[in-house]
């Protein structure tokens, strides 16, 4: 009997109170006619529908190991939907994600309109900064909440911040600060920086310059690597590269570490082991700052990695993880509020009660002044996590995570 009761409770069954026999001296009680109770109307599950607008990622990369999968990013969202539904089944909630993959030249605003027409108002975007702004502005007067899971541009959180955008991806400033803290802790204050010739390379270089000033490091010299075009794998044989890279890095002032600013993935991958001086490489190659890496396994991350590998048959990268975190944020907010309304969910995630566990050693929260997710920065070399920032000794009056990136006194954000 005890086992039956326990099983019934686990299944959510209500047990009737036991019937006690009337005392022998009491007058007999006539039972009322049995009336079958009308079954209670079963409440329809709360549907939490999520859209994912993403640009297909270029396959033109230096290493074949970096060629993006067809489900790059969205696989993380799908795993988070599974996680949300595990809890949602007990709470009467159902989660789903609709993937909208765009080719070059396709209009993300048109994709947004298509999702909104279907009643999908919770939307992840894996798009460049200008397209994130276009989507946010198009959704401004509509019932929608945007989650930026890719664009690292600080401008999206500062002068171009929008009230209807939550930023899950870390900024360039956060990544650069995480790297700089480690170099200062290691007492490697002198950096030689080589940057690419594309606009996004300059943005990454600006973040590295700012980090150096912030933490007392010094960039002893900057050099530019011009992109002359050509195939990144077919036109760069090992013999040719071995001759070119030393010439690019020789005759430099004394430095401790070679820092590459190469978001375009043109040259940084060729720097390790080929420089004129025997120095470690970091930034866009060598030791890289990131929100997530397939080698991360601390704080229970191994079980997330295993579940992702079972789903996607590959390792979880930063894009996948940022999408996973975004959908888990939606799941957490829906669980706490019992709602799928974008305005209700936004009010919760920017509030003081919100936090999300993400296998990174501490709970993550949102910076209310610009809606950027606070998070540690992992420093990995492609085989293991070397360190995690914030580093020990870098203190803050509110959160040590706010030592990474622009802090509230520095912000230019006026949410609109």
C-alpha positions in Angstrom: 0.0 0.0 0.0 2.8 2.4 0.9 4.4 1.9 -2.5 1.1 2.5 -4.2 0.6 5.8 -2.4 4.1 7.0 -3.2 3.7 6.0 -6.9 0.4 7.8 -7.1 1.8 10.9 -5.6 4.7 10.9 -8.1 2.2 10.6 -10.9 0.2 13.5 -9.6 -2.8 11.4 -8.6 -5.2 12.6 -5.9 -6.0 9.9 -3.3 -9.4 9.8 -1.7 -9.5 9.7 2.1 -10.1 6.2 3.5 -13.7 5.4 4.5 -14.1 4.6 8.2 -16.6 1.9 9.2 -19.4 3.3 11.3 -19.5 2.1 15.0 -21.7 -1.0 15.5 -24.1 0.9 17.7 -24.7 3.7 15.2 -27.7 3.8 13.1 -27.1 2.6 9.5 -26.3 5.3 7.0 -27.9 5.0 3.6 -25.4 5.8 0.8 -26.5 8.5 -1.6 -26.9 7.5 -5.2 -23.6 7.4 -7.0 -23.2 10.3 -9.4 -20.3 10.2 -11.9 -18.4 13.5 -11.6 -18.0 15.3 -14.8 -14.3 15.3 -15.7 -12.7 18.7 -15.2 -11.8 20.5 -18.4 -8.1 19.9 -19.1 -6.2 23.1 -19.4 -4.4 23.5 -22.7 -0.6 23.7 -22.3 1.0 27.2 -22.5 2.7 27.3 -25.8 6.1 29.2 -25.8 7.0 29.6 -29.4 10.5 30.8 -30.3 11.9 31.9 -33.6 15.6 31.7 -34.7 16.7 34.1 -37.5 20.3 33.3 -38.5 22.6 34.0 -41.4 24.3 30.9 -42.8 27.9 31.0 -41.8 30.8 31.2 -44.3 32.7 28.0 -44.9 35.7 30.0 -46.0 37.9 29.5 -43.0 41.6 28.7 -42.5 41.2 25.3 -40.8 38.9 22.6 -41.9 38.1 22.0 -38.3 36.4 25.4 -38.2 34.0 24.8 -41.1 30.6 25.5 -39.5 28.0 22.8 -39.3 24.6 23.2 -41.1 22.9 23.5 -37.7 25.5 25.8 -36.2 23.9 27.7 -33.4 20.4 26.4 -33.8 21.4 23.0 -32.4 22.0 24.7 -29.0 18.5 26.2 -29.2 17.0 22.8 -29.9 18.8 21.2 -26.9 17.5 24.0 -24.7 14.0 23.3 -26.0 14.3 19.7 -24.9 15.5 20.9 -21.5 12.7 23.4 -21.1 10.1 20.8 -22.1 11.4 18.4 -19.4 10.2 20.8 -16.8 7.4 22.2 -18.9 5.6 18.8 -19.0 5.0 19.1 -15.3 3.9 22.8 -15.5 1.6 22.6 -18.5 4.1 24.4 -20.8 5.3 23.5 -24.2 8.3 25.0 -25.9 9.3 24.9 -29.6 11.8 26.7 -31.9 11.3 27.6 -35.6 14.6 27.9 -37.5 14.8 30.6 -40.3 18.2 30.3 -42.0 19.1 33.1 -44.4 21.5 33.1 -47.3 23.6 36.2 -48.2 21.3 39.1 -49.3 18.1 37.8 -47.7 16.2 40.3 -45.6 16.1 39.5 -41.9 13.2 42.0 -41.4 11.1 40.0 -43.8 11.9 36.9 -41.8 10.9 38.8 -38.6 7.6 39.8 -40.2 6.9 36.2 -41.1 7.5 35.0 -37.6 5.4 37.8 -36.1 2.5 36.9 -38.5 2.5 33.4 -37.0 2.3 34.8 -33.5 6.0 34.1 -32.6 7.3 37.0 -30.5 10.3 35.6 -28.8 13.1 35.7 -31.4 16.8 34.7 -31.3 19.0 36.5 -33.9 22.4 35.3 -35.1 23.1 38.3 -37.3 25.7 41.0 -37.8 25.2 44.2 -35.8 23.6 46.3 -38.5 21.0 43.6 -39.1 20.3 43.2 -35.4 19.5 46.9 -35.3 17.3 46.6 -38.3 15.3 43.7 -36.7 15.1 45.5 -33.4 13.8 48.7 -34.9 11.3 46.8 -37.1 10.0 45.1 -34.0 9.9 48.2 -31.8 6.1 48.8 -31.8 5.3 45.1 -32.0 4.9 42.4 -29.3 8.4 41.0 -29.6 11.5 40.4 -27.6 14.9 39.9 -29.4 17.8 37.9 -28.1 21.2 38.7 -29.6 23.1 35.4 -29.6 26.0 36.4 -31.9 26.9 40.0 -32.5 29.7 41.1 -30.1 29.6 44.8 -31.0 29.8 47.0 -27.9 27.8 49.7 -29.8 24.7 47.5 -29.6 24.9 47.8 -25.8 26.0 51.4 -25.7 25.0 54.2 -28.1 22.8 51.9 -30.2 21.2 50.0 -27.4 17.5 49.0 -27.7 15.0 48.1 -25.0 13.6 45.2 -26.9 17.0 43.4 -27.2 18.6 41.1 -24.6 22.3 40.4 -25.3 23.4 36.9 -24.6 26.7 37.0 -26.6 29.6 38.6 -24.7 30.9 41.9 -26.1 34.4 42.4 -27.6 35.2 44.5 -24.5 34.3 41.6 -22.2 36.4 39.2 -24.2 39.4 41.5 -24.4 39.1 42.3 -20.7 39.1 38.6 -19.8 42.2 38.1 -21.8 44.0 41.1 -20.4 43.2 40.1 -16.8 45.0 36.8 -17.4 48.0 38.5 -19.0 48.3 41.0 -16.1 48.0 38.1 -13.6 50.8 36.3 -15.5 52.9 39.5 -15.6 52.9 39.6 -19.4 52.2 43.4 -19.8 54.0 44.0 -23.2 52.0 43.1 -26.2 52.8 43.1 -30.0 49.5 43.4 -31.8 48.9 42.4 -35.4 45.5 43.4 -36.8 43.7 42.6 -40.0 42.6 45.1 -42.6 38.8 44.6 -42.3 36.5 46.9 -40.3 35.6 44.1 -37.7 39.3 43.5 -37.2 39.7 47.2 -36.2 36.8 46.9 -33.7 38.5 43.9 -32.0 41.8 45.9 -32.0 40.0 48.8 -30.3 38.7 46.4 -27.6 42.2 45.1 -27.0 43.7 48.6 -26.8 41.0 49.6 -24.3 41.7 46.5 -22.2 45.5 47.2 -22.2 44.8 50.7 -20.9 42.3 49.5 -18.3 44.6 46.9 -16.7 47.9 48.6 -17.1 49.4 46.7 -20.1 51.2 48.2 -23.0 50.9 47.6 -26.8 54.5 48.1 -27.8 53.7 48.2 -31.5 50.9 47.6 -33.9 51.2 46.1 -37.4 48.6 45.5 -40.1 48.2 42.3 -42.1 46.7 43.2 -45.4 44.1 40.8 -46.8 45.1 40.4 -50.5 42.3 37.9 -51.2 42.7 34.3 -52.4 41.7 31.0 -50.9 42.6 30.7 -47.3 43.5 27.0 -47.4 44.4 26.4 -51.1 46.7 29.4 -51.5 48.6 29.2 -48.3 50.8 26.2 -48.3 52.9 25.4 -45.2 56.2 26.2 -47.0 55.0 29.7 -48.2 53.4 30.5 -44.8 56.5 29.4 -42.9 58.5 32.0 -44.9 56.0 34.9 -44.7 55.0 34.9 -41.0 58.5 35.4 -39.6 59.0 38.4 -41.8 55.7 39.8 -40.5 56.7 39.5 -36.9 60.5 40.3 -36.9 62.3 43.4 -35.7 59.7 44.2 -33.0 60.3 45.9 -29.7 60.6 43.5 -26.7 57.2 42.0 -26.0 55.7 39.2 -23.9 52.8 38.0 -26.1 51.7 38.3 -29.7 48.1 39.4 -29.8 46.1 39.0 -33.1 43.0 41.0 -34.0 41.7 38.9 -36.9 37.9 38.4 -36.7 37.9 37.8 -40.5 40.0 34.7 -40.0 42.5 35.7 -42.6 45.9 35.2 -40.9 45.8 34.6 -37.2 45.7 30.9 -37.5 49.1 30.9 -39.1 50.8 32.8 -36.3 51.4 30.0 -33.6 54.8 28.4 -33.9 55.8 30.6 -36.9 56.6 33.9 -35.4 60.1 35.3 -35.5 60.4 35.4 -31.7 59.4 32.4 -29.5 56.3 34.1 -27.9 52.8 32.8 -27.0 50.0 33.9 -29.4 46.6 35.0 -28.2 43.4 36.8 -29.3 42.1 35.5 -32.6 44.5 32.4 -32.4 46.4 30.5 -29.8 44.8 31.4 -26.4 41.3 32.6 -27.3 38.7 34.3 -25.1 35.2 32.9 -25.6 31.9 32.4 -23.9 32.1 28.6 -24.5 34.4 25.9 -25.9 33.9 22.3 -26.7 36.7 21.4 -24.2 35.0 23.0 -21.2 34.0 20.4 -18.6 34.1 22.1 -15.2 31.1 22.8 -13.0 29.1 20.0 -14.5 29.6 21.2 -18.1 30.6 17.7 -19.2 27.0 16.5 -18.9 25.8 19.4 -21.1 28.6 18.6 -23.6 27.6 14.9 -23.7 23.9 15.7 -24.2 24.8 18.2 -27.0 27.0 15.6 -28.7 24.2 13.1 -28.6 21.9 15.6 -30.2 24.2 17.1 -32.9 27.1 14.5 -33.2 29.7 17.3 -32.6 31.0 19.6 -29.9 29.2 22.6 -28.6 30.7 25.8 -29.7 30.1 29.4 -28.5 27.3 30.0 -30.9 25.5 26.9 -29.8 25.9 27.7 -26.2 24.7 31.3 -26.5 21.6 30.0 -28.2 21.2 27.4 -25.5 21.5 30.0 -22.8 18.9 32.3 -24.5 16.3 29.6 -24.8 17.0 28.5 -21.2 16.5 32.2 -20.1 13.1 32.1 -21.9 12.3 28.8 -20.2 13.3 30.1 -16.7 11.2 33.3 -17.2 8.2 31.4 -18.5 8.4 29.0 -15.5 8.6 31.8 -13.0 5.9 34.0 -14.5 3.6 31.4 -16.0 3.5 33.5 -19.2 4.7 33.5 -22.8 4.1 37.2 -23.2 7.3 39.0 -24.4 6.7 42.1 -22.2 6.2 39.9 -19.1 9.3 37.8 -19.8 11.4 40.9 -20.4 10.3 42.4 -17.1 11.3 39.3 -15.3 14.8 38.8 -16.9 15.8 42.4 -16.3 14.6 42.2 -12.7 16.6 41.5 -9.6 15.1 38.1 -9.1 16.4 36.6 -12.4 19.4 34.4 -12.7 20.3 31.4 -14.9 22.6 28.5 -14.2 24.9 27.9 -17.2 27.7 25.5 -16.1 30.2 28.3 -15.7 30.9 28.3 -11.9 28.3 30.9 -10.9 24.8 32.1 -11.8 24.5 34.6 -14.6 22.4 37.7 -14.3 21.5 40.6 -16.6 22.9 44.1 -16.5 19.8 46.2 -16.2 21.3 49.3 -17.7 22.0 47.7 -21.1 20.5 44.2 -20.9 23.8 42.4 -21.4 24.2 39.0 -19.7 27.0 39.0 -17.1 29.2 35.9 -17.6 32.7 34.6 -17.1 35.0 34.5 -20.1 36.8 31.2 -20.8 40.3 31.2 -22.1 41.0 28.1 -24.2 43.7 26.9 -26.6 41.5 24.4 -28.6 42.5 21.5 -26.4 41.6 22.6 -22.9 40.5 25.6 -20.9 43.6 27.4 -19.7 41.9 29.8 -17.3 38.6 31.6 -16.6 38.2 35.3 -16.0 37.5 37.4 -13.9 40.9 36.5 -12.5 41.5 36.3 -8.7 42.1 39.8 -7.2 40.0 41.8 -9.7 37.3 43.1 -7.4 34.1 45.1 -8.0 31.6 46.7 -5.6 28.6 45.0 -7.3 29.8 41.9 -9.2 33.3 40.7 -10.2 31.7 39.9 -13.5 31.3 43.7 -14.1 35.1 44.0 -14.3 34.6 42.5 -17.8 33.4 45.1 -20.4 31.8 48.5 -19.9 30.6 49.1 -16.4 27.5 51.1 -15.5 29.4 54.4 -14.8 30.9 54.2 -18.3 27.8 53.3 -20.2 26.3 55.4 -23.0 23.2 53.3 -23.2 19.8 55.0 -22.9 17.3 52.2 -23.5 14.7 53.2 -26.1 
